[in-house]
Amino acid sequence: MKHPLLSLLLVVLSWNALQAQVTFPYNGVQDHREGLYAFTNATIHTRYDETLENATLVIRRGKVEAVGVGIPVPAGAVVLDCAGKSIYPSFLDPFTDYGMPEPKAEGRRPQQQPQMLSNKKGAFAWNEALKSEFRAHEHFTRDDKKAQEWLKLGFGAVLSHRPDGISRGSAALVLLGDQREHELIVEEKAAHVLSFSKGTSTQNYPSSLMGSIALLRQTYLDGAWYERHGRDEEVNLSLEAWNELQSLPQIFAVNDMLDALRAARIGEEFGVRYIIKGSGDEYQRLRELEATGSPFILPLDFPDAYDVEDPLDARLVSLQQMKHWELAPTNPARLAAEDVTFA
């Protein structure tokens, strides 16, 4: 795909341009047209810092074929004069659970406690919080209602994963269309998602943040052992998947700015630079977080104003909460001022 950002535009402009795949039968008269469109004389924003005036965008079979100034219009194309109009790439949300199944425990918590081992059957990790073998693209199911909500906000694609566990497995990059799932999946394994939360695991361990950190660090060591010679001793599908995921972008979801610093320290120990999914309070430890060199995914759902009309209710709202309500909307600007990369 020559222009991956502009290719997301097809979600809004070219729903009918996508052609049926030959792997599925079609009951009716086939439309063999190529879905060839040329948007001419437009102001096209190919990047946040690049704008083309009087430019042409060519889409064929739902994909961007060419974009530029002075490029020829292919024969047979449907030409749409976009003089006075602007074309932008759609937004992409890098942290969602769109189309994912609801997280469920592998089994019931046994009456006899503590539960030492996972309930999951098979050659998988001993701890249920390690779900590195989960592949989001294998479980993705489109949701037309939710997709429409995203599209109305200007989004064309999302990075989707199942929010469950310390190692949550791989995330998939998918389009927000109404085609079959086969045509909506752009990248099967686009990232590895982690957190300090054990999710739906019924095991007693880890029962604290310290335990989650210890389990994560041990998994890095186990993965290295398995890659060197552990495979000769046993088959562990979770560790195999863990090692495969290390070549992908690593996204770490945290609950606050202190967890972000903890995650960065773990990454430094094992030579990994995480993309931190922040919580919106990064401004409180701005210099320390900037020093980690980690890029961030920032939330924009800022806290609502507190109802303090009743003096008795007002006493329940702390000064810390009030300060965060006031300063949270400044969080992205403060990170930008420190040249922190964020989305």
N, C-alpha and C positions, 0 to 999 in steps of 0.2 A: 504494500500500500504506500504510494508515493508521499501522501500528505496525511498522516494519521490523525492530526487534529481536525482538519477539514472533513475527513471521512465521517466524523460524527454528525455532520450536517445532514447526511442522508436520512437520519432518523426523522427529521422534521420535513425535509423536502421531497423525499423519494420513497415513500412507503410502497407505492405500487410498482416501483422499478425493480424490486427484488424478484428474481425469477425462481420458479419451483425447481427443487433439486430432482435429479433423475432417480434418486434412491427412493422416492415416494411416488406412488401412482397418483394421477390427477383425473378426477371424474368430470369431464367437460372438455370444451374446446381450449386447447393450449394457446397462450399468447406468446408468440415467439419474438415479439419486438424486444429490442435490446434495452429499452428504458433509457434512451440516450437524450440527455438534456444539456443545454448550454445556457448559462446565466451570464448575460453580457452587460457591459457598461456599469458594472457594480463597484462599489467600494468594498473591498474584501479584506477582512482582518485575518491574516493567516496565523499570527501570533499576537501576544499582548503588546509586543513592541514592533510589529511589522504590519503596515497597511498598504494595499495596492489600490490605486485609483484607476477608474475606467478599465477594470480587469474582467476576465472571463473565467468562469468555473464550469468545467465539463464533468458530468456524472454519467457513467455508463454501468448498467446492471447494479445500481445501488452503491457504486463505489466511485470515489473521486479519481478521475483519470488525468486531469490536468487543471492547473490554475496558474494564472499569470496575466501579464499585460501583452496584448498583441498576439496571443496564441490563436491559431485558426479554429474555426467552428467546424466540427466534423460534419460530413455530408449526412443528411437524414436526421440531424438532431432537431429536437423541439427547442426553439430559441425563445427565451424569455428575456425581454429588455428590462434590466434592473436599474436604469438610470435614476439617480437620486435615492437609491436604496443601498443599504449596507448588509453584508453577509458576515456572520460571525460563526466560529465553531460553537457547538453547544457546550454546556457545562458537563463536567464529569465528576461524580461524587466518589472519592476514593475509599470510603468506609461505610458500607451498608450491608444489610442482610437480605437484600431484595431477592425473592425467589427461592429462599432457603427454607428447609423444613424446620419445624420447631425443635429446639434442642430437647433431648430426652435422655434420662439416665439409662445405663445399660442393663439395669436390673434393680430389684428392691434392695434396700438396706437390710442386711441380715440381722436377725435378732441377737445373735452372738456377736458382741463387740470386743475389741475394735475390728473393723474390716481391713485386713492387711492387703489383699490383692483385688485386682479388677474383676468385675462381673462379666466383662466382655470375653466371649469365647474366641479361641483362635490364637495364633502366634503373634499377639500384639503386646504393647507395653504393659508392665505390671501395674501401672497407675492410670486410672481412668481419666485423669486430667490431661494426659498426653494423647492427643488425637491427631497426630501428624499425618496419619494415613487417610484422613478425611479430605476428599477432593470435591470442592464446591461445584465444579462443572458437571460432575456425575449426578448431582442431586438437584440441579437448577431446574425450576419450573417457572415459566413466565406468569406474571400476575397482571392482567390487563388493567384492573382498577388502579393498582398502585403505580403502574407504568404511566397511566394518564396523569396522575398527580405529579409525577416527576416531570413529564413533558411540558405541562402547563407552567412549570417553574423554569423551563429553559434547559433542562438536563436531557442529554441524549444517550448517556451510557453511565454505568456504575460499576464499581469494583465490589463484588459481593462475596461474603464469607459467612460461615455459621459461627455466631458469637458464643462459643462454648469451649472452655478449657484453657490451659496454660499454653499448649501448642494447639492451635485451632485448625491446623492443616492449611491447604492452599486456598487462595481466593481466585475467583474467575472474573474476567472483564466481560461484561455482557451489554448488549444494546437494549433499549427500552422500546421494543417494537411489538407488533402483534403477529409476527411470523412464528414458525416452529422454533423450538429451542435450538435446533441444529443450525439455524441461520442467525441466531441472536448471540451466540457465544463467539466473542472476538478472540480471546486468549484463555485457554483452558487453565493454565497455571500461571497466574500473573504476580502473585505475592504469597509470602508466608506470614500468617498473623499470629501474634502471641499476646499474652497478658499475664498478670499475676493472679487471676481468678481461676479457681479450679472448676467453675461451672457446675454442671449437673452431676459431677462425680459423687457417689455415695460413700467413698472411702473416707476414713478419718484423716488421713494425711494427704495433702498438707492442710493444717488447721489454722495457719497463721501466715502472715506476709513473709516472715522469716522462712517458714517451711516451703512456700512457693518459690522463693529465691533459691533455696537449697536444691529443690527438685529441678529447677531450670538449669542450674549450674551443673548438676550431676548428669543431666541429659546431654549437655554439650560434651562432657567427658565420655559418657557412654557411646555417643555417636562416633567420636574419634576412635575409641577402642574397637567398635564394631567395624569401622571402615578399615582399620589396620589388619585385624585378624579375628575379630569376633564372629564374622560370617562363617569362619571355618568351624566354629564350635556350636553355633545355633542359628536358627532363622528367626529374626525379629522384624516383623513387617513394619512396626512403628519406627524403629531405628533406621530401617532402610528408607522409609519415606522421609524421616527427619533429615537424613544426609542429602537426599535429593532436593529438599526444599532450601538448603543452604545457598544454592546458586541464585535464588530469587530475591527480589527486594524483601526486606524484613520489616514488617509493620508491627509496632508494639503499642497496645492500647493500655493507657494508664488512667488512674482515678484522680490524680492531682499532680502538682509540679514536683513534689518530693518523689513520687513514684517515677516520674520522668527522669530525674537524676539517678535513681536506683537502676532503672533500665539502662541508662547510658553507661553506668559503671560496669554492668554485666557485659554490655556490648564491647566496651574497651578491653575487658579481660579476655574475651574470646575473638577479638578482631572483627567485630560486627558493628556497623553503624546503622542503628535502627532509624526507621521513619517513625517518629513518635506521634501517635494519635492522642492529642492533648485533651485537656479538660476545660480549658478556658481561663485558667488562673496562672498561666505561665509568666505573666507580668510580675508576679510576686518573687520570682527567682530568675529574673531576666538575664543577668550577667552570667550566672552559673550555667544556665541552659545554653546560652550563646557559646560558652566555652566548650561545650560538648561537640559542637559541629553537627548536631543532629537536625535534619529537616523535620517539620511538624505538619500534621493535619489538624487544623483548628476548627472547633465548633463555632457556629454563629447563632446558636439558640441562647441568647443572653438571658440572664435571670429577669423575671418579672418584678415590678415594683411591689414592695411589701405594703400591706394594708395596715397603717399605723394610726388610723383615725381614733380607734379605741385605745386609751392609755394603757389598759391592761394587756391588750394584744401587743402594743408597742414595746412593752417591757420584755416580751419573749424574743424580740429580734435583737441580736447582738450587734455591736459596732462592727465586728468583722464581716458579718453578713451585709450590713449596709454599705460598707466600703467596697465589697466585691460587687454588689449591685451597681454601684457608681462607676467602678473602674473596669469591669469585665468588657464593656463595649470598646474600650481602648486597647484591648489585648493585641489584636492583629497589627494595629498601627505601631505599637511599642516594639513588637518583634521586627516589623519592617524597618524601624529606625535603627535597629541593631544589626541589620543585614542578615537576619535569620530567614532561611528559606522555608516557606510554608505554603500550604494549599488550603 
